[in-house]
Each structure stands twice: as C-alpha cells, then as structure tokens.
Amino acid sequence: MAPISEMTEFVCYCHQHTKADIEADLIKHHGRSSIMEKIMYHRKQGLCECDTKHPEKR
C-alpha cells in the first residue's frame, strides 16, 4: 500500500484526483483510465483550472 502522503497527493487539482484514484481506475478498467481520459479531454478543451488551483500554479 502507498504511503498516506502519496495517496492524498493530487494529480488533478480541478477534480481532486489522486495517484491512488488513477491506479485503482486503471485496474478497474483493465489498463485504461477513464479519469486520465477526462483530465486530458478537459485540458484540450481549455477547461482545466490546475494552473490556478494547483498550489504551485502549474
């Protein structure tokens, strides 16, 4: 099991998805992550707000 800090570390600050969320999604969908697809779609559509919501503004 991943350390607590890794489990709560956000990959996407817009939707507050963690690395653990994405790993579980990959297992659930047999190697395909619907979470990552959603994140990439939002970035391409200009709907991503991680540059303002991320603590380091990235």
Residue pairs with C-beta under 8 A, 6 or more apart in sequence:
2 19
2 20
6 19
6 20
7 18
7 19
7 20
8 18
9 18
9 19
10 16
10 17
10 18
11 17
11 18
11 19
11 21
11 22
11 39
12 35
12 39
12 50
13 49
13 50
13 53
13 54
13 55
14 39
14 42
14 47
14 48
14 49
14 50
14 53
15 35
15 38
15 39
17 35
17 39
21 35
22 33
22 35
22 36
25 33
25 34
25 35
25 36
26 32
26 33
39 48
42 48
50 58
51 57
51 58
